[in-house]
Amino acid sequence: MKVNIEIECEPAEARAFLGLPNVEPLNDHLVSEMKRRMDENMSAMKPEELMKNWTSFGMQAQDQFRKLMETAAANAKT
């Protein structure tokens, strides 16, 4: 037997019916805090700063990968 039940209600009504807490104030607070932090750190999003961070990380990653390959090649010979 298959039974389908359709309930039409708003999300707030469903939360109240199921006894779930209203998290709208918490969500509003988190969103406002994220906006504030983004505004404070907007200078880090400049293309020059992004490229500086990415290239410094990229060089380290390339060196680590090269060392890994050298070690693997040396171990394969033995």
mmCIF file as gemmi writes it, N, C-alpha and C atoms, coordinates in Angstrom:
data_model
loop_
_atom_site.group_PDB
_atom_site.id
_atom_site.type_symbol
_atom_site.label_atom_id
_atom_site.label_alt_id
_atom_site.label_comp_id
_atom_site.label_asym_id
_atom_site.label_entity_id
_atom_site.label_seq_id
_atom_site.pdbx_PDB_ins_code
_atom_site.Cartn_x
_atom_site.Cartn_y
_atom_site.Cartn_z
_atom_site.occupancy
_atom_site.B_iso_or_equiv
_atom_site.pdbx_formal_charge
_atom_site.auth_seq_id
_atom_site.auth_asym_id
_atom_site.pdbx_PDB_model_num
ATOM 1 N N . MET Axp A 1 ? 0.846 -1.162 0 1 0 ? 1 A 1
ATOM 2 C CA . MET Axp A 1 ? 0 0 0 1 0 ? 1 A 1
ATOM 3 C C . MET Axp A 1 ? 0.896 1.231 0 1 0 ? 1 A 1
ATOM 4 N N . LYS Axp A 2 ? 0.512 2.205 -0.777 1 0 ? 2 A 1
ATOM 5 C CA . LYS Axp A 2 ? 1.275 3.442 -0.871 1 0 ? 2 A 1
ATOM 6 C C . LYS Axp A 2 ? 0.339 4.613 -0.586 1 0 ? 2 A 1
ATOM 7 N N . VAL Axp A 3 ? 0.761 5.461 0.346 1 0 ? 3 A 1
ATOM 8 C CA . VAL Axp A 3 ? -0.054 6.608 0.727 1 0 ? 3 A 1
ATOM 9 C C . VAL Axp A 3 ? 0.774 7.87 0.547 1 0 ? 3 A 1
ATOM 10 N N . ASN Axp A 4 ? 0.268 8.829 -0.15 1 0 ? 4 A 1
ATOM 11 C CA . ASN Axp A 4 ? 0.915 10.129 -0.324 1 0 ? 4 A 1
ATOM 12 C C . ASN Axp A 4 ? 0.106 11.187 0.411 1 0 ? 4 A 1
ATOM 13 N N . ILE Axp A 5 ? 0.803 11.979 1.195 1 0 ? 5 A 1
ATOM 14 C CA . ILE Axp A 5 ? 0.155 13.075 1.919 1 0 ? 5 A 1
ATOM 15 C C . ILE Axp A 5 ? 0.858 14.361 1.523 1 0 ? 5 A 1
ATOM 16 N N . GLU Axp A 6 ? 0.093 15.318 1.066 1 0 ? 6 A 1
ATOM 17 C CA . GLU Axp A 6 ? 0.641 16.621 0.7 1 0 ? 6 A 1
ATOM 18 C C . GLU Axp A 6 ? 0.171 17.65 1.713 1 0 ? 6 A 1
ATOM 19 N N . ILE Axp A 7 ? 1.137 18.375 2.26 1 0 ? 7 A 1
ATOM 20 C CA . ILE Axp A 7 ? 0.823 19.415 3.238 1 0 ? 7 A 1
ATOM 21 C C . ILE Axp A 7 ? 1.329 20.733 2.686 1 0 ? 7 A 1
ATOM 22 N N . GLU Axp A 8 ? 0.463 21.708 2.664 1 0 ? 8 A 1
ATOM 23 C CA . GLU Axp A 8 ? 0.843 23.021 2.157 1 0 ? 8 A 1
ATOM 24 C C . GLU Axp A 8 ? 0.962 23.982 3.338 1 0 ? 8 A 1
ATOM 25 N N . CYS Axp A 9 ? 2.197 24.427 3.584 1 0 ? 9 A 1
ATOM 26 C CA . CYS Axp A 9 ? 2.418 25.374 4.672 1 0 ? 9 A 1
ATOM 27 C C . CYS Axp A 9 ? 3.731 26.109 4.438 1 0 ? 9 A 1
ATOM 28 N N . GLU Axp A 10 ? 3.905 27.168 5.155 1 0 ? 10 A 1
ATOM 29 C CA . GLU Axp A 10 ? 5.126 27.957 5.096 1 0 ? 10 A 1
ATOM 30 C C . GLU Axp A 10 ? 6.215 27.263 5.914 1 0 ? 10 A 1
ATOM 31 N N . PRO Axp A 11 ? 7.5 27.527 5.637 1 0 ? 11 A 1
ATOM 32 C CA . PRO Axp A 11 ? 8.571 26.929 6.442 1 0 ? 11 A 1
ATOM 33 C C . PRO Axp A 11 ? 8.443 27.231 7.94 1 0 ? 11 A 1
ATOM 34 N N . ALA Axp A 12 ? 8.044 28.437 8.281 1 0 ? 12 A 1
ATOM 35 C CA . ALA Axp A 12 ? 7.889 28.788 9.696 1 0 ? 12 A 1
ATOM 36 C C . ALA Axp A 12 ? 6.779 27.957 10.343 1 0 ? 12 A 1
ATOM 37 N N . GLU Axp A 13 ? 5.697 27.723 9.608 1 0 ? 13 A 1
ATOM 38 C CA . GLU Axp A 13 ? 4.607 26.899 10.135 1 0 ? 13 A 1
ATOM 39 C C . GLU Axp A 13 ? 5.058 25.446 10.329 1 0 ? 13 A 1
ATOM 40 N N . ALA Axp A 14 ? 5.839 24.942 9.389 1 0 ? 14 A 1
ATOM 41 C CA . ALA Axp A 14 ? 6.337 23.563 9.498 1 0 ? 14 A 1
ATOM 42 C C . ALA Axp A 14 ? 7.271 23.427 10.699 1 0 ? 14 A 1
ATOM 43 N N . ARG Axp A 15 ? 8.163 24.412 10.899 1 0 ? 15 A 1
ATOM 44 C CA . ARG Axp A 15 ? 9.057 24.371 12.064 1 0 ? 15 A 1
ATOM 45 C C . ARG Axp A 15 ? 8.265 24.372 13.359 1 0 ? 15 A 1
ATOM 46 N N . ALA Axp A 16 ? 7.258 25.228 13.446 1 0 ? 16 A 1
ATOM 47 C CA . ALA Axp A 16 ? 6.452 25.302 14.662 1 0 ? 16 A 1
ATOM 48 C C . ALA Axp A 16 ? 5.694 23.998 14.892 1 0 ? 16 A 1
ATOM 49 N N . PHE Axp A 17 ? 5.148 23.42 13.832 1 0 ? 17 A 1
ATOM 50 C CA . PHE Axp A 17 ? 4.397 22.17 13.968 1 0 ? 17 A 1
ATOM 51 C C . PHE Axp A 17 ? 5.29 21.023 14.429 1 0 ? 17 A 1
ATOM 52 N N . LEU Axp A 18 ? 6.525 20.985 13.907 1 0 ? 18 A 1
ATOM 53 C CA . LEU Axp A 18 ? 7.451 19.914 14.266 1 0 ? 18 A 1
ATOM 54 C C . LEU Axp A 18 ? 8.211 20.189 15.562 1 0 ? 18 A 1
ATOM 55 N N . GLY Axp A 19 ? 8.023 21.382 16.123 1 0 ? 19 A 1
ATOM 56 C CA . GLY Axp A 19 ? 8.684 21.712 17.384 1 0 ? 19 A 1
ATOM 57 C C . GLY Axp A 19 ? 10.143 22.111 17.21 1 0 ? 19 A 1
ATOM 58 N N . LEU Axp A 20 ? 10.51 22.52 16.006 1 0 ? 20 A 1
ATOM 59 C CA . LEU Axp A 20 ? 11.892 22.937 15.753 1 0 ? 20 A 1
ATOM 60 C C . LEU Axp A 20 ? 12.073 24.396 16.138 1 0 ? 20 A 1
ATOM 61 N N . PRO Axp A 21 ? 13.266 24.782 16.554 1 0 ? 21 A 1
ATOM 62 C CA . PRO Axp A 21 ? 13.487 26.172 16.97 1 0 ? 21 A 1
ATOM 63 C C . PRO Axp A 21 ? 13.509 27.126 15.77 1 0 ? 21 A 1
ATOM 64 N N . ASN Axp A 22 ? 13.169 28.352 16.039 1 0 ? 22 A 1
ATOM 65 C CA . ASN Axp A 22 ? 13.243 29.39 15.017 1 0 ? 22 A 1
ATOM 66 C C . ASN Axp A 22 ? 14.683 29.91 14.984 1 0 ? 22 A 1
ATOM 67 N N . VAL Axp A 23 ? 15.385 29.648 13.91 1 0 ? 23 A 1
ATOM 68 C CA . VAL Axp A 23 ? 16.79 30.034 13.819 1 0 ? 23 A 1
ATOM 69 C C . VAL Axp A 23 ? 17.001 31.289 12.98 1 0 ? 23 A 1
ATOM 70 N N . GLU Axp A 24 ? 15.932 31.983 12.635 1 0 ? 24 A 1
ATOM 71 C CA . GLU Axp A 24 ? 16.062 33.193 11.828 1 0 ? 24 A 1
ATOM 72 C C . GLU Axp A 24 ? 16.943 34.251 12.488 1 0 ? 24 A 1
ATOM 73 N N . PRO Axp A 25 ? 16.79 34.545 13.79 1 0 ? 25 A 1
ATOM 74 C CA . PRO Axp A 25 ? 17.671 35.546 14.409 1 0 ? 25 A 1
ATOM 75 C C . PRO Axp A 25 ? 19.141 35.134 14.352 1 0 ? 25 A 1
ATOM 76 N N . LEU Axp A 26 ? 19.416 33.861 14.579 1 0 ? 26 A 1
ATOM 77 C CA . LEU Axp A 26 ? 20.793 33.372 14.502 1 0 ? 26 A 1
ATOM 78 C C . LEU Axp A 26 ? 21.327 33.499 13.082 1 0 ? 26 A 1
ATOM 79 N N . ASN Axp A 27 ? 20.519 33.129 12.115 1 0 ? 27 A 1
ATOM 80 C CA . ASN Axp A 27 ? 20.932 33.242 10.714 1 0 ? 27 A 1
ATOM 81 C C . ASN Axp A 27 ? 21.187 34.695 10.336 1 0 ? 27 A 1
ATOM 82 N N . ASP Axp A 28 ? 20.315 35.586 10.757 1 0 ? 28 A 1
ATOM 83 C CA . ASP Axp A 28 ? 20.506 37.01 10.471 1 0 ? 28 A 1
ATOM 84 C C . ASP Axp A 28 ? 21.807 37.517 11.076 1 0 ? 28 A 1
ATOM 85 N N . HIS Axp A 29 ? 22.099 37.096 12.299 1 0 ? 29 A 1
ATOM 86 C CA . HIS Axp A 29 ? 23.337 37.506 12.961 1 0 ? 29 A 1
ATOM 87 C C . HIS Axp A 29 ? 24.566 36.981 12.203 1 0 ? 29 A 1
ATOM 88 N N . LEU Axp A 30 ? 24.522 35.711 11.802 1 0 ? 30 A 1
ATOM 89 C CA . LEU Axp A 30 ? 25.651 35.13 11.073 1 0 ? 30 A 1
ATOM 90 C C . LEU Axp A 30 ? 25.876 35.828 9.738 1 0 ? 30 A 1
ATOM 91 N N . VAL Axp A 31 ? 24.807 36.127 9.027 1 0 ? 31 A 1
ATOM 92 C CA . VAL Axp A 31 ? 24.932 36.801 7.738 1 0 ? 31 A 1
ATOM 93 C C . VAL Axp A 31 ? 25.507 38.201 7.924 1 0 ? 31 A 1
ATOM 94 N N . SER Axp A 32 ? 25.044 38.922 8.929 1 0 ? 32 A 1
ATOM 95 C CA . SER Axp A 32 ? 25.572 40.274 9.154 1 0 ? 32 A 1
ATOM 96 C C . SER Axp A 32 ? 27.048 40.221 9.551 1 0 ? 32 A 1
ATOM 97 N N . GLU Axp A 33 ? 27.443 39.226 10.351 1 0 ? 33 A 1
ATOM 98 C CA . GLU Axp A 33 ? 28.85 39.076 10.739 1 0 ? 33 A 1
ATOM 99 C C . GLU Axp A 33 ? 29.714 38.733 9.528 1 0 ? 33 A 1
ATOM 100 N N . MET Axp A 34 ? 29.218 37.88 8.65 1 0 ? 34 A 1
ATOM 101 C CA . MET Axp A 34 ? 29.972 37.541 7.445 1 0 ? 34 A 1
ATOM 102 C C . MET Axp A 34 ? 30.137 38.771 6.549 1 0 ? 34 A 1
ATOM 103 N N . LYS Axp A 35 ? 29.095 39.569 6.426 1 0 ? 35 A 1
ATOM 104 C CA . LYS Axp A 35 ? 29.18 40.789 5.624 1 0 ? 35 A 1
ATOM 105 C C . LYS Axp A 35 ? 30.215 41.738 6.212 1 0 ? 35 A 1
ATOM 106 N N . ARG Axp A 36 ? 30.198 41.879 7.544 1 0 ? 36 A 1
ATOM 107 C CA . ARG Axp A 36 ? 31.15 42.782 8.202 1 0 ? 36 A 1
ATOM 108 C C . ARG Axp A 36 ? 32.578 42.317 7.947 1 0 ? 36 A 1
ATOM 109 N N . ARG Axp A 37 ? 32.827 41.021 8.098 1 0 ? 37 A 1
ATOM 110 C CA . ARG Axp A 37 ? 34.178 40.498 7.884 1 0 ? 37 A 1
ATOM 111 C C . ARG Axp A 37 ? 34.613 40.631 6.425 1 0 ? 37 A 1
ATOM 112 N N . MET Axp A 38 ? 33.693 40.439 5.507 1 0 ? 38 A 1
ATOM 113 C CA . MET Axp A 38 ? 34.037 40.605 4.093 1 0 ? 38 A 1
ATOM 114 C C . MET Axp A 38 ? 34.406 42.056 3.803 1 0 ? 38 A 1
ATOM 115 N N . ASP Axp A 39 ? 33.651 42.976 4.373 1 0 ? 39 A 1
ATOM 116 C CA . ASP Axp A 39 ? 33.948 44.391 4.159 1 0 ? 39 A 1
ATOM 117 C C . ASP Axp A 39 ? 35.324 44.75 4.731 1 0 ? 39 A 1
ATOM 118 N N . GLU Axp A 40 ? 35.66 44.198 5.904 1 0 ? 40 A 1
ATOM 119 C CA . GLU Axp A 40 ? 36.952 44.491 6.517 1 0 ? 40 A 1
ATOM 120 C C . GLU Axp A 40 ? 38.116 43.926 5.705 1 0 ? 40 A 1
ATOM 121 N N . ASN Axp A 41 ? 37.918 42.787 5.069 1 0 ? 41 A 1
ATOM 122 C CA . ASN Axp A 41 ? 38.995 42.115 4.351 1 0 ? 41 A 1
ATOM 123 C C . ASN Axp A 41 ? 38.915 42.293 2.838 1 0 ? 41 A 1
ATOM 124 N N . MET Axp A 42 ? 38.207 43.31 2.399 1 0 ? 42 A 1
ATOM 125 C CA . MET Axp A 42 ? 38.035 43.516 0.965 1 0 ? 42 A 1
ATOM 126 C C . MET Axp A 42 ? 39.364 43.801 0.266 1 0 ? 42 A 1
ATOM 127 N N . SER Axp A 43 ? 40.322 44.378 0.974 1 0 ? 43 A 1
ATOM 128 C CA . SER Axp A 43 ? 41.617 44.677 0.339 1 0 ? 43 A 1
ATOM 129 C C . SER Axp A 43 ? 42.335 43.395 -0.069 1 0 ? 43 A 1
ATOM 130 N N . ALA Axp A 44 ? 42.084 42.3 0.636 1 0 ? 44 A 1
ATOM 131 C CA . ALA Axp A 44 ? 42.724 41.027 0.289 1 0 ? 44 A 1
ATOM 132 C C . ALA Axp A 44 ? 42.151 40.447 -0.993 1 0 ? 44 A 1
ATOM 133 N N . MET Axp A 45 ? 41.042 40.989 -1.467 1 0 ? 45 A 1
ATOM 134 C CA . MET Axp A 45 ? 40.42 40.481 -2.683 1 0 ? 45 A 1
ATOM 135 C C . MET Axp A 45 ? 40.896 41.219 -3.931 1 0 ? 45 A 1
ATOM 136 N N . LYS Axp A 46 ? 41.814 42.159 -3.768 1 0 ? 46 A 1
ATOM 137 C CA . LYS Axp A 46 ? 42.347 42.859 -4.931 1 0 ? 46 A 1
ATOM 138 C C . LYS Axp A 46 ? 43.141 41.876 -5.781 1 0 ? 46 A 1
ATOM 139 N N . PRO Axp A 47 ? 43.08 41.998 -7.091 1 0 ? 47 A 1
ATOM 140 C CA . PRO Axp A 47 ? 43.787 41.049 -7.958 1 0 ? 47 A 1
ATOM 141 C C . PRO Axp A 47 ? 45.28 40.937 -7.654 1 0 ? 47 A 1
ATOM 142 N N . GLU Axp A 48 ? 45.916 42.05 -7.305 1 0 ? 48 A 1
ATOM 143 C CA . GLU Axp A 48 ? 47.352 42.009 -7.019 1 0 ? 48 A 1
ATOM 144 C C . GLU Axp A 48 ? 47.638 41.142 -5.794 1 0 ? 48 A 1
ATOM 145 N N . GLU Axp A 49 ? 46.808 41.291 -4.754 1 0 ? 49 A 1
ATOM 146 C CA . GLU Axp A 49 ? 46.995 40.514 -3.531 1 0 ? 49 A 1
ATOM 147 C C . GLU Axp A 49 ? 46.708 39.036 -3.772 1 0 ? 49 A 1
ATOM 148 N N . LEU Axp A 50 ? 45.658 38.752 -4.539 1 0 ? 50 A 1
ATOM 149 C CA . LEU Axp A 50 ? 45.337 37.358 -4.839 1 0 ? 50 A 1
ATOM 150 C C . LEU Axp A 50 ? 46.476 36.682 -5.594 1 0 ? 50 A 1
ATOM 151 N N . MET Axp A 51 ? 47.014 37.356 -6.601 1 0 ? 51 A 1
ATOM 152 C CA . MET Axp A 51 ? 48.098 36.76 -7.389 1 0 ? 51 A 1
ATOM 153 C C . MET Axp A 51 ? 49.341 36.553 -6.531 1 0 ? 51 A 1
ATOM 154 N N . LYS Axp A 52 ? 49.618 37.489 -5.636 1 0 ? 52 A 1
ATOM 155 C CA . LYS Axp A 52 ? 50.774 37.355 -4.755 1 0 ? 52 A 1
ATOM 156 C C . LYS Axp A 52 ? 50.631 36.113 -3.873 1 0 ? 52 A 1
ATOM 157 N N . ASN Axp A 53 ? 49.445 35.923 -3.306 1 0 ? 53 A 1
ATOM 158 C CA . ASN Axp A 53 ? 49.202 34.755 -2.456 1 0 ? 53 A 1
ATOM 159 C C . ASN Axp A 53 ? 49.235 33.462 -3.257 1 0 ? 53 A 1
ATOM 160 N N . TRP Axp A 54 ? 48.618 33.469 -4.427 1 0 ? 54 A 1
ATOM 161 C CA . TRP Axp A 54 ? 48.543 32.249 -5.224 1 0 ? 54 A 1
ATOM 162 C C . TRP Axp A 54 ? 49.914 31.834 -5.739 1 0 ? 54 A 1
ATOM 163 N N . THR Axp A 55 ? 50.714 32.794 -6.186 1 0 ? 55 A 1
ATOM 164 C CA . THR Axp A 55 ? 52.013 32.417 -6.74 1 0 ? 55 A 1
ATOM 165 C C . THR Axp A 55 ? 52.966 31.943 -5.653 1 0 ? 55 A 1
ATOM 166 N N . SER Axp A 56 ? 52.901 32.529 -4.472 1 0 ? 56 A 1
ATOM 167 C CA . SER Axp A 56 ? 53.79 32.061 -3.407 1 0 ? 56 A 1
ATOM 168 C C . SER Axp A 56 ? 53.425 30.642 -3 1 0 ? 56 A 1
ATOM 169 N N . PHE Axp A 57 ? 52.145 30.35 -2.953 1 0 ? 57 A 1
ATOM 170 C CA . PHE Axp A 57 ? 51.722 28.988 -2.626 1 0 ? 57 A 1
ATOM 171 C C . PHE Axp A 57 ? 52.071 28.045 -3.772 1 0 ? 57 A 1
ATOM 172 N N . GLY Axp A 58 ? 51.926 28.536 -4.997 1 0 ? 58 A 1
ATOM 173 C CA . GLY Axp A 58 ? 52.202 27.695 -6.157 1 0 ? 58 A 1
ATOM 174 C C . GLY Axp A 58 ? 53.654 27.269 -6.229 1 0 ? 58 A 1
ATOM 175 N N . MET Axp A 59 ? 54.574 28.144 -5.913 1 0 ? 59 A 1
ATOM 176 C CA . MET Axp A 59 ? 55.99 27.798 -5.956 1 0 ? 59 A 1
ATOM 177 C C . MET Axp A 59 ? 56.321 26.745 -4.9 1 0 ? 59 A 1
ATOM 178 N N . GLN Axp A 60 ? 55.765 26.899 -3.728 1 0 ? 60 A 1
ATOM 179 C CA . GLN Axp A 60 ? 56.001 25.903 -2.676 1 0 ? 60 A 1
ATOM 180 C C . GLN Axp A 60 ? 55.441 24.551 -3.086 1 0 ? 60 A 1
ATOM 181 N N . ALA Axp A 61 ? 54.272 24.566 -3.677 1 0 ? 61 A 1
ATOM 182 C CA . ALA Axp A 61 ? 53.651 23.314 -4.104 1 0 ? 61 A 1
ATOM 183 C C . ALA Axp A 61 ? 54.471 22.662 -5.207 1 0 ? 61 A 1
ATOM 184 N N . GLN Axp A 62 ? 55.004 23.47 -6.131 1 0 ? 62 A 1
ATOM 185 C CA . GLN Axp A 62 ? 55.835 22.914 -7.202 1 0 ? 62 A 1
ATOM 186 C C . GLN Axp A 62 ? 57.099 22.292 -6.635 1 0 ? 62 A 1
ATOM 187 N N . ASP Axp A 63 ? 57.743 22.959 -5.689 1 0 ? 63 A 1
ATOM 188 C CA . ASP Axp A 63 ? 58.956 22.417 -5.078 1 0 ? 63 A 1
ATOM 189 C C . ASP Axp A 63 ? 58.67 21.111 -4.339 1 0 ? 63 A 1
ATOM 190 N N . GLN Axp A 64 ? 57.576 21.071 -3.607 1 0 ? 64 A 1
ATOM 191 C CA . GLN Axp A 64 ? 57.226 19.85 -2.886 1 0 ? 64 A 1
ATOM 192 C C . GLN Axp A 64 ? 56.923 18.717 -3.854 1 0 ? 64 A 1
ATOM 193 N N . PHE Axp A 65 ? 56.235 19.014 -4.956 1 0 ? 65 A 1
ATOM 194 C CA . PHE Axp A 65 ? 55.929 17.981 -5.947 1 0 ? 65 A 1
ATOM 195 C C . PHE Axp A 65 ? 57.208 17.471 -6.609 1 0 ? 65 A 1
ATOM 196 N N . ARG Axp A 66 ? 58.124 18.389 -6.925 1 0 ? 66 A 1
ATOM 197 C CA . ARG Axp A 66 ? 59.399 17.987 -7.537 1 0 ? 66 A 1
ATOM 198 C C . ARG Axp A 66 ? 60.179 17.076 -6.596 1 0 ? 66 A 1
ATOM 199 N N . LYS Axp A 67 ? 60.24 17.433 -5.307 1 0 ? 67 A 1
ATOM 200 C CA . LYS Axp A 67 ? 60.942 16.601 -4.323 1 0 ? 67 A 1
ATOM 201 C C . LYS Axp A 67 ? 60.277 15.228 -4.192 1 0 ? 67 A 1
ATOM 202 N N . LEU Axp A 68 ? 58.961 15.209 -4.221 1 0 ? 68 A 1
ATOM 203 C CA . LEU Axp A 68 ? 58.241 13.947 -4.147 1 0 ? 68 A 1
ATOM 204 C C . LEU Axp A 68 ? 58.58 13.054 -5.331 1 0 ? 68 A 1
ATOM 205 N N . MET Axp A 69 ? 58.642 13.631 -6.531 1 0 ? 69 A 1
ATOM 206 C CA . MET Axp A 69 ? 58.958 12.857 -7.732 1 0 ? 69 A 1
ATOM 207 C C . MET Axp A 69 ? 60.401 12.39 -7.712 1 0 ? 69 A 1
ATOM 208 N N . GLU Axp A 70 ? 61.313 13.224 -7.225 1 0 ? 70 A 1
ATOM 209 C CA . GLU Axp A 70 ? 62.714 12.819 -7.13 1 0 ? 70 A 1
ATOM 210 C C . GLU Axp A 70 ? 62.881 11.655 -6.164 1 0 ? 70 A 1
ATOM 211 N N . THR Axp A 71 ? 62.209 11.717 -5.038 1 0 ? 71 A 1
ATOM 212 C CA . THR Axp A 71 ? 62.256 10.635 -4.063 1 0 ? 71 A 1
ATOM 213 C C . THR Axp A 71 ? 61.668 9.357 -4.636 1 0 ? 71 A 1
ATOM 214 N N . ALA Axp A 72 ? 60.545 9.478 -5.322 1 0 ? 72 A 1
ATOM 215 C CA . ALA Axp A 72 ? 59.919 8.297 -5.929 1 0 ? 72 A 1
ATOM 216 C C . ALA Axp A 72 ? 60.83 7.678 -6.986 1 0 ? 72 A 1
ATOM 217 N N . ALA Axp A 73 ? 61.486 8.528 -7.796 1 0 ? 73 A 1
ATOM 218 C CA . ALA Axp A 73 ? 62.385 8.014 -8.833 1 0 ? 73 A 1
ATOM 219 C C . ALA Axp A 73 ? 63.586 7.341 -8.208 1 0 ? 73 A 1
ATOM 220 N N . ALA Axp A 74 ? 64.135 7.913 -7.145 1 0 ? 74 A 1
ATOM 221 C CA . ALA Axp A 74 ? 65.294 7.333 -6.477 1 0 ? 74 A 1
ATOM 222 C C . ALA Axp A 74 ? 64.926 5.989 -5.85 1 0 ? 74 A 1
ATOM 223 N N . ASN Axp A 75 ? 63.734 5.893 -5.273 1 0 ? 75 A 1
ATOM 224 C CA . ASN Axp A 75 ? 63.298 4.642 -4.656 1 0 ? 75 A 1
ATOM 225 C C . ASN Axp A 75 ? 62.976 3.577 -5.71 1 0 ? 75 A 1
ATOM 226 N N . ALA Axp A 76 ? 62.562 3.999 -6.882 1 0 ? 76 A 1
ATOM 227 C CA . ALA Axp A 76 ? 62.234 3.044 -7.944 1 0 ? 76 A 1
ATOM 228 C C . ALA Axp A 76 ? 63.504 2.398 -8.502 1 0 ? 76 A 1
ATOM 229 N N . LYS Axp A 77 ? 64.623 3.106 -8.465 1 0 ? 77 A 1
ATOM 230 C CA . LYS Axp A 77 ? 65.883 2.571 -8.982 1 0 ? 77 A 1
ATOM 231 C C . LYS Axp A 77 ? 66.429 1.479 -8.09 1 0 ? 77 A 1
ATOM 232 N N . THR Axp A 78 ? 66.16 1.543 -6.798 1 0 ? 78 A 1
ATOM 233 C CA . THR Axp A 78 ? 66.721 0.551 -5.855 1 0 ? 78 A 1
ATOM 234 C C . THR Axp A 78 ? 65.884 -0.692 -5.776 1 0 ? 78 A 1
